[in-house]
């Protein structure tokens, strides 16, 4: 038995930790208060990957926080459209939606802050971008990752940088899953 100050013994309290919450319950709790995206489609975003990357580059050059915010998944889109078919939500990983969103959102926030600090507010000298040739299919989502932006660092010197995370396409609407990057 643990001792309290003064040497008095007191019995240890039994604690019960319910570590096995049914997936349906976790998802329902995470979705609580979130509006389901109308028609099961992404809102905002763009009609192509090319346009998505160009808009991101333009927003980064202008340090436009509202512009980049409009190009990334919302919590509701994550909860209803992205999470249910993501491999990390399935066995053997079985990440809860809350934990997966916490990690995704945290890395995204750090990534966009880093991108604004290191590349924001000046011309990127954007040359193009490329993504891994074969996207992954996750239910109704097509996901491209990793992707890199090519930019001219100095005359004749092109560099490739990972300025954002995966790109998701759902029914012809494109958004970034996150802004996690390798800067």
N, C-alpha and C positions, 0 to 999 in steps of 0.2 A: 504494500500500500504506500502511495506517495505521502510524504510528510508535508504538513503546512508549517509556516513559520511558528516558532515556539515549540516545535517538536510534537504537536498533536497529530496523530495519525487520522487519516480520513480515507474512506474507501474510494477507489477510482470509479468515476462515472462510466457506465457503459454507453457507448455511442453507436448509433446505427447509421451506416452510410449505404444508401441505396445506389449502388454503382451500375445497376442494370435497369435503365429506363427504356421502355419500348421505343423503337425508332419513331413510330407514329406520334407518340406523346412528345418526344423531343422536337419533331418537326412542327407539330401543332403549337407548342409553346413558343418556338422561334418565330412562327408566322403571326402570332397574336398581335393584332393592331396594324398589320401590314396589308395594304390593299393588293389584291391579286391583279397582276398586269392584265388589262383588257385583251381578250382574244388570245391570250397566251403568247404575246409577242413582245419584243423589246421595244421600249419607247425611246425616242431620240436616236442617238447613234447616227449611223450613216447607211447608205445603200450599197457601199462597197468597201473592201479592205483598203484600197488605194485612197479613197476619200477619207476614211477614218485616220489613216496615218498622216495624210497631208493636213487634216484639221488639227491633229495633235501637235504636229511640228509648228504649225502657225500659232496655236495657242501657247506653246512653250516659248516661242520667240517673243511673244507679247506678254508673257507672264500672266496669262489669262486663266485664273483659277476657275471661274464659272465655265469657261470653254472646255477645260479638261474634265470638269465634273460631269458635264453632259455626255461625255464619251465613254464613261465607265459604268459597269453594272451597278444598279441600286441594290439596297438590301432586299427589297421586295422581289426584284428580278432574280437575284441570287436564290432567295428562298423558294420561289415557285418555278423558275425556269432552268436554273443552272445546277443547283445542288442535287435535285432528285436523281439525275442521271450521271453525275460526276463519279468517276471511279473511286475517289477517296471517300465517298459517302457509302460505298459498298464494301462487303467483306473482301479482303481481310482487314482493310483499314478501318471501316466503320466510324469515320469521324462524325461527330455530332454537328448539326448545322451551326450551332452557336460557336463551337471551337473552330470549325473551318472558317466561318465568317470573321471571327476574331483575328485569326492568323492572316487571312487574305486582306482584310481591311487595314490591319496594322502595317503589313508589308507594303501595301499600296500607298498609304499615307507617307511612310518613310521614303518610298521610291519617288513620289512626285515632289516631295520637298527637296530631295537630293537633286532631281532633274532641274527644278527651278533654281536651286543654288548654283549648280555647276554649268547649266546650259541655258537657263532662262534669261530673257531680256535682250538677247542679241541674235543676229542671224546664225542659223545652224549650218548654212551652206549645204542644205539637203540635196542629196544626189539620188536617193532611192531607198528602198528597203527590200528585205527578203525574209521569208519564213520557211521553216522546214517544209520540204516538198509534200509530205503526206500528212494531212490534218488528221486529228482523231475524231471519230464520230461518237457522240454521247447522246443517245436518244435523238431528239429533234435538233440538237446543237452540233455544229461543226466547230472544232477548236484548233487553231493554229498556234504552235509554240515550238521552239522559241523563234522569235523574230528579231531582226537587227535593222537598225537604221544606218545607212551609209551617208557620210557627210564629208565634205572637203575640209580637211584640217588646215592645209596650206596648199598653195598651187602644186598640183601633181601628187598630193598626199591624201588619199581617201582612207578614212577609218570607219570601222563598223562598231556600233555600240548597241547594247540592249537597253533601250530607253523605256521600255514598258513590258508588261507581262503578256499572257496569252490574249488572243483575239477570238471572240466567239461570234459565230454567224447563226442566227436563228431565223428561218424563213426570209432570208434576204435582208435582214437588219444586222449591222455589225457594231460591236462594242468591245471595249477592252474589259477583260475579266479583272485585271488589276494593273497598277503602275509599278509593281515590283520590278526593279531593274538591276543592272550590273555596273553601275557607275562608281 
